[in-house]
Amino acid sequence: MSFIWPILLWNLLLIPLLVLAYFYILRRKKQAAVRFANLNLVKEAMGDGPGMRRHIPAILLLVSLTLMIIGIARPTAMVTLPSERGTVILAMDISGSMRAADVEPDRLSASQEAAISFVMDQPSSTRVGVVAFAGAALVVQQPTLNREEIIRSIEQFQLRRGTNIGEAILVSLQVLFPEADFDTGTRGFTNERSRSAPLGEARDREEFIPVEPGSYSNAAVVLLTDGQPTTGPEPVQAARIAADRGVRIFTVGFGSRQGEVIGFGGRSMRVQLDEENLRQVAEITRGRYFHAGSFENLSEVYQTLTTQFFMEREETEITAFFAAGAMLTLLLSVTLSLIWFNRIF
């Protein structure tokens, strides 16, 4: 804990002086009490009560004064508070591999359920957008506060061919920065392109100056996939563009690490996570990579993201807590004094 006006803490020196004054008054009362012949009058003059009870109101009063003095020095502390982050983009894989049943009932259904829980756990002030990607990426829900619209967009996913992680990143950036043009060369789910194609440059209407990676505090991207990129721009190159914008990308690898053989469109194929790519994307953008091998793991990942990313520790003034404590302690002191001794101190 630190203080904005620490010099005012010198007023705490008054507390030991008040303690000395209290004992001095008690001593004077005791000396004056011997002049009374009636023992009851002596006890009344001395303020005697059972045991230490007669000192409790005074102790509480001193505690109240101490809290008041600390409060006027304006104390601050590191407090965990809901983030003021305005937008989160959920970029979710809807490629054919998401029909794998190694996660019950299947990967797509499990990821949808976990994503919906994640959306509902966000602060009411956080806008959520949804990008779905397979062979190409598409915005299925612009950022909004309307949770019903977000959930509806997630529930309407349909599986497609291909896995275009790079474009998913760039389309997410396009949502966050509509004034820029992150040209990926693809539009819609049918126009696939070779992974070897050059990555389009972001063309701003105004000159763009790169910022520190992870420094953009208004938004972030949470990207979930269960496979390897098969088309589109390289994810690492797309991540560098995100890093230049300061946007953090939190990547989630979903499904078994050893891979799974599935059938889709009359063909059999083996799908396996490309964890190295996902780790690099997260590292470049100052995000974090998570692996989730089951629905329970994925739910835990989303809970961790909510706690670590959307709850922030920041230095906050806590004067109000000391003021409230001082007021309550003072009221308690006065109340006990009235109940026990029928007087205020």
C-alpha positions in Angstrom: 0.0 0.0 0.0 1.2 3.5 -0.8 -0.1 7.0 -0.3 -0.8 10.0 -2.5 -0.3 12.5 0.4 2.1 10.6 2.7 3.1 13.7 4.5 -0.3 13.7 6.3 0.7 10.4 8.0 2.6 12.6 10.5 -0.7 13.2 12.1 -0.6 9.6 13.4 1.8 11.0 16.1 -1.4 12.4 17.7 -2.5 8.9 18.5 0.1 8.1 21.2 -0.5 11.7 22.6 -4.2 10.9 22.9 -3.4 7.6 24.6 -1.3 9.5 27.2 -4.1 12.0 27.6 -6.6 9.2 28.2 -4.6 7.6 31.0 -3.9 11.1 32.5 -7.7 11.7 32.7 -8.3 8.3 34.2 -5.6 9.1 36.9 -7.2 12.5 37.6 -10.6 10.8 38.0 -9.1 8.3 40.4 -7.5 11.0 42.5 -10.7 13.0 42.6 -12.8 9.9 43.5 -11.2 9.5 47.0 -13.0 12.7 48.1 -16.4 10.9 47.8 -17.6 8.9 50.8 -20.1 6.8 48.9 -18.5 3.8 47.1 -21.1 3.8 44.3 -20.3 7.5 43.6 -16.6 6.6 43.4 -17.2 3.9 40.9 -19.4 6.2 38.8 -16.8 8.9 38.9 -14.1 6.5 37.8 -16.3 5.1 35.0 -15.7 1.5 36.3 -17.3 -1.4 34.3 -16.8 -5.1 34.3 -13.1 -5.8 33.5 -11.7 -4.0 30.5 -15.1 -3.1 29.2 -14.9 0.5 30.3 -11.9 1.0 28.0 -13.4 -0.5 24.8 -15.3 2.7 23.6 -12.1 4.7 24.0 -10.1 2.1 22.1 -12.6 2.1 19.3 -12.5 5.9 19.2 -8.7 5.8 18.8 -9.0 3.2 16.0 -11.6 5.4 14.3 -9.2 8.4 14.4 -6.3 6.3 13.1 -8.4 5.1 10.1 -9.5 8.7 9.5 -5.9 9.9 9.4 -4.8 7.1 7.1 -7.8 7.9 4.9 -6.9 11.6 4.5 -3.4 10.5 3.3 -5.2 8.9 0.3 -4.0 5.3 0.4 -3.7 3.3 -2.8 -3.3 -0.4 -3.4 -3.1 -3.0 -6.2 -6.7 -4.1 -6.7 -8.1 -6.7 -9.1 -10.9 -5.0 -11.1 -13.0 -5.8 -14.2 -11.1 -4.6 -17.3 -12.3 -1.7 -19.3 -11.4 -3.5 -22.4 -14.1 -2.7 -25.0 -14.0 -5.6 -27.5 -13.0 -9.2 -27.8 -13.0 -11.1 -31.1 -13.7 -14.9 -30.9 -12.1 -16.4 -34.0 -13.3 -20.0 -34.2 -12.3 -22.9 -36.4 -15.2 -24.5 -38.4 -13.1 -26.7 -40.6 -14.1 -30.3 -41.3 -11.8 -31.6 -38.6 -14.1 -30.1 -36.0 -16.5 -33.0 -36.5 -14.0 -35.4 -34.8 -15.6 -37.2 -31.9 -12.6 -37.5 -29.6 -14.4 -34.8 -27.6 -18.0 -35.6 -26.8 -20.3 -35.2 -28.6 -17.9 -33.7 -31.1 -15.3 -30.9 -31.3 -17.6 -28.4 -32.9 -20.4 -28.8 -30.4 -18.1 -28.8 -27.4 -16.3 -25.6 -28.7 -19.7 -23.9 -29.3 -20.9 -24.7 -25.8 -17.7 -23.5 -24.1 -17.6 -20.3 -26.2 -21.2 -19.5 -25.2 -20.3 -19.9 -21.6 -17.3 -17.6 -22.2 -19.4 -15.0 -23.8 -21.9 -15.0 -20.9 -19.1 -14.6 -18.4 -17.8 -11.3 -19.9 -18.5 -8.0 -18.2 -21.7 -6.4 -19.6 -19.6 -3.5 -21.0 -17.5 -5.8 -23.2 -18.5 -6.1 -26.9 -17.9 -9.5 -28.4 -17.5 -10.2 -32.1 -17.3 -13.6 -33.9 -15.1 -14.6 -36.8 -15.6 -18.1 -38.2 -12.8 -19.6 -40.4 -12.2 -22.7 -42.5 -10.7 -22.3 -46.0 -11.4 -18.6 -45.6 -12.5 -16.3 -42.7 -15.8 -14.5 -42.4 -17.2 -12.1 -39.8 -20.4 -13.8 -38.6 -21.1 -11.3 -35.9 -19.9 -7.7 -35.6 -18.9 -6.7 -32.1 -22.0 -6.1 -30.0 -23.2 -6.0 -26.4 -26.3 -8.2 -27.4 -25.4 -11.6 -26.0 -28.4 -13.3 -27.7 -27.1 -12.2 -31.2 -23.6 -13.4 -30.3 -24.9 -16.8 -29.1 -27.1 -17.2 -32.2 -24.1 -16.6 -34.5 -22.1 -19.3 -32.7 -24.9 -21.8 -32.8 -25.3 -21.4 -36.6 -21.8 -22.6 -37.5 -21.6 -25.0 -40.4 -18.5 -27.0 -41.2 -16.4 -26.1 -44.3 -13.2 -27.3 -45.9 -9.7 -26.0 -45.2 -8.0 -24.2 -42.3 -7.0 -20.6 -42.9 -5.6 -19.3 -39.6 -3.7 -16.4 -41.1 -6.8 -14.9 -42.7 -8.7 -15.4 -39.4 -6.2 -13.1 -37.7 -6.4 -10.5 -40.5 -10.2 -10.5 -40.6 -10.3 -10.1 -36.8 -7.9 -7.1 -37.2 -10.2 -5.7 -39.9 -13.1 -5.8 -37.5 -11.0 -3.9 -34.9 -9.5 -1.4 -37.3 -12.2 -0.7 -40.0 -10.2 2.3 -41.3 -7.4 -0.1 -42.5 -7.5 -2.5 -45.4 -6.0 -5.9 -44.4 -6.1 -7.4 -47.9 -5.9 -11.2 -47.7 -6.9 -11.8 -51.3 -9.9 -13.9 -50.3 -13.5 -13.0 -49.9 -16.0 -15.6 -48.7 -15.6 -19.3 -48.0 -15.3 -20.5 -51.6 -12.3 -18.4 -52.8 -9.4 -20.4 -51.5 -5.8 -19.6 -52.3 -2.4 -21.2 -51.9 -0.6 -20.8 -48.6 2.5 -19.7 -50.6 0.6 -16.6 -51.8 2.1 -13.3 -50.5 0.5 -11.7 -47.5 -1.4 -8.5 -48.4 -0.2 -5.4 -46.6 -2.6 -3.3 -44.5 -3.4 -0.1 -46.3 -4.4 2.7 -43.9 -6.2 5.9 -45.0 -3.7 7.6 -42.7 0.0 6.8 -42.2 0.3 4.0 -39.7 3.1 3.9 -37.1 3.7 0.5 -35.4 3.2 0.4 -31.6 4.6 -1.8 -28.9 3.3 -5.4 -29.1 0.5 -6.0 -26.6 0.0 -2.3 -25.9 -3.5 -2.0 -27.4 -5.7 -2.2 -24.4 -9.1 -1.8 -26.0 -9.4 -5.2 -27.6 -7.9 -8.7 -28.0 -8.5 -11.8 -30.2 -9.1 -15.3 -28.9 -8.4 -17.8 -31.6 -9.4 -21.5 -31.4 -8.4 -24.2 -33.8 -7.9 -27.9 -33.9 -5.6 -28.3 -36.9 -2.9 -27.0 -39.1 -3.2 -24.1 -41.6 -3.8 -25.5 -45.1 -4.4 -22.3 -47.0 -4.0 -18.6 -46.9 -1.4 -16.3 -45.4 1.2 -17.6 -42.9 -0.2 -17.2 -39.3 3.1 -15.9 -38.0 3.2 -13.2 -40.7 -0.4 -12.2 -39.8 0.6 -12.2 -36.1 3.4 -9.7 -36.8 0.8 -7.3 -38.3 -1.3 -7.8 -35.2 1.7 -7.1 -33.0 2.4 -3.9 -34.9 -1.1 -2.9 -33.9 -0.5 -3.8 -30.3 -3.3 -6.4 -30.4 -2.8 -9.5 -28.3 -3.9 -12.9 -29.6 -4.7 -15.7 -27.2 -4.5 -19.0 -29.1 -6.2 -22.2 -28.1 -5.3 -25.6 -29.5 -8.3 -27.9 -29.2 -8.3 -31.7 -29.4 -5.8 -34.5 -28.9 -2.1 -33.8 -29.6 -1.6 -37.1 -31.3 -4.2 -36.2 -34.0 -7.3 -37.9 -35.3 -8.4 -39.6 -38.5 -11.8 -38.3 -39.7 -14.0 -38.5 -42.8 -15.3 -35.3 -44.4 -16.8 -34.9 -47.9 -16.2 -38.5 -48.8 -12.5 -38.4 -47.9 -10.5 -39.6 -44.9 -7.9 -37.3 -43.5 -5.7 -37.1 -40.5 -5.9 -33.8 -38.5 -3.3 -32.8 -35.9 -2.6 -29.6 -34.0 0.2 -27.3 -35.1 1.1 -26.1 -31.6 4.3 -24.5 -32.6 2.5 -22.1 -34.9 0.0 -21.3 -32.3 2.7 -20.7 -29.7 4.5 -18.3 -32.0 1.4 -16.4 -32.8 0.7 -15.9 -29.1 4.3 -15.1 -28.3 4.7 -12.5 -31.1 1.6 -10.6 -30.0 2.3 -10.9 -26.2 -0.7 -13.2 -25.8 -0.7 -16.8 -24.4 -1.1 -20.3 -25.9 -3.4 -22.9 -24.3 -4.0 -26.5 -25.1 -7.4 -28.0 -24.4 -7.8 -31.8 -24.9 -11.4 -32.0 -23.7 -14.5 -29.9 -23.1 -13.6 -29.5 -19.4 -10.1 -28.3 -20.4 -11.6 -25.8 -22.9 -14.0 -24.5 -20.2 -11.1 -24.1 -17.8 -9.1 -22.2 -20.5 -11.9 -19.8 -21.1 -12.3 -19.2 -17.4 -8.6 -18.6 -17.1 -8.8 -16.1 -20.0 -11.7 -14.3 -18.2 -9.7 -14.1 -15.0 -6.3 -13.2 -16.3 -7.2 -11.0 -19.3 -10.6 -9.4 -18.5 -9.7 -8.9 -14.8 -6.8 -6.5 -14.3 -4.7 -5.6 -11.4 -4.2 -1.8 -11.1 -3.3 0.7 -8.5 -6.5 2.1 -7.1 -7.2 4.7 -4.4 -8.9 3.0 -1.4 -9.7 6.0 0.7 -13.4 5.1 0.8 -12.6 1.8 2.6 -10.8 3.6 5.4 -13.5 6.3 5.6 -16.2 3.6 5.9 -14.1 1.7 8.5 -13.6 4.9 10.5 -17.3 5.7 10.4 -18.4 2.2 11.5 -15.9 2.1 14.3 -17.0 5.5 15.6 -20.6 4.5 15.6 -19.8 1.3 17.4 -17.8 3.2 20.0 -20.7 5.7 20.6 -23.3 2.9 20.7 -21.4 0.8 23.3 -20.7 3.9 25.5 -24.5 4.7 25.5 -25.6 1.2 26.2 -23.0 0.4 28.9 -22.6 3.8 30.6 -25.5 5.9 29.5 -23.2 8.6 28.1 -21.0 9.4 25.2 -17.4 8.7 26.4 
